[in-house]
Amino acid sequence: MSLVFKALADPTRRKVLELLRHGPMTAGEIAQHFDVSKPTMSAHFAVLREADLVASEKQGKQVLYQLKMSVLEEALMEFASAFGFDPNAGKRAGARRAKKEAPV
């Protein structure tokens, strides 16, 4: 879990994840959104891959990145639970309400 939080600690990496929410992108397409060198972007991609937040696939000379949303969701739920928040409380309350209001 510490790898996930290390990855999320950097604003550039958070922006990369935000971009990938809209769908897979090549490394070049992502890099166009930043004013940093290729080696710097490569280092950011490596941290995101190491944290298992993105999947990468080589397509010819390009690398395609895709967000692994399930890993991010799991990390956020663990973080919330560590501070005593129950991320599923709203879902359970809604289900109980719906069950009460359901026609018999």
N, C-alpha and C positions, 0 to 999 in steps of 0.2 A: 504494500500500500504506500510505503514511503516513496517509491519510484513514481507513482501516480501524482502524489502531491508535489514532488520535485518538478515534474513536468508541468503541472498546472501553476507553479509559482512564477513562471516567466510570462510576461505579457505577450511576447511574440508567439510563444507556443499556444497560449490561449486563443490568440487571433487565428492561428493556423487551424485549430479545432473548430473555431467559429466558421471559418471558410468551408471546411469539410462538412459541416452540417447540411450544406446545400447539395452535396453529392461529391463523388470522387473527382480529384484534380491531379494533374501532373505536378511534379516538383517545380517545373518552370512556371506553370500557371500560378502556383502558390507564391513562388519567389517574387513575382511581379508586384505583389502587394507590399513588399518590404524593401527598404533601402539598406540592404546588408549584402555582404559578399556570399558567393556560393558556398565556401567552406563553413561560414557561420550558419547558413540555412541547413546545410548537411548535418551539422552538429545538433541543431534543433530537431530535425527529423529523427536522428539517432535516439535522442532522449525520448521522443514520443513513441518510437517503436519499442524501445527498451521497457517503457511503462505499459506497453501493450494497448495504447490508446488509438493507434493507427495501424492499419495493415498496408503493406507496400507490395507492389507487383511490378516487375520489370516488363515493359512492353517495348521491345526493340531497344532504342537508345534512351527511352524515357522511363521514369518511374512513376507509377500511378499510386496515389495515396487515397485511403478510404478510412473514415472514422469508424472506430469500433465502439459504438454507443453503449453496448451492454457493459463494457468494462468501466466506462465513465459513470454510468448510472450506479453500478455496484459500489464504486468508490465514494460517490456522493451519499449513498444510503448508509454506508459504514461510518462516514464522517458525521452525519446527522445522528446516528445511533450513539456514537461516542460522546455526544453532548446531551444525551437524554431525549432527543427528539425522535418520535416514531413516525417515519416518513409514510407509513401505511395507515396511520390513524384516520386520516380523512377518507380514504377508500372504504375502510371498515364502517365508519359512521354513515357514509352514504349508502352502503349496502344494507345496514340495519334500518335506515329510514325508508328505503325502497321496499324492504320486506314488510315493514309496518303498514305502508300505504298501499300495498298491492291489494287489488280486489280479491275478495274471497269467494 
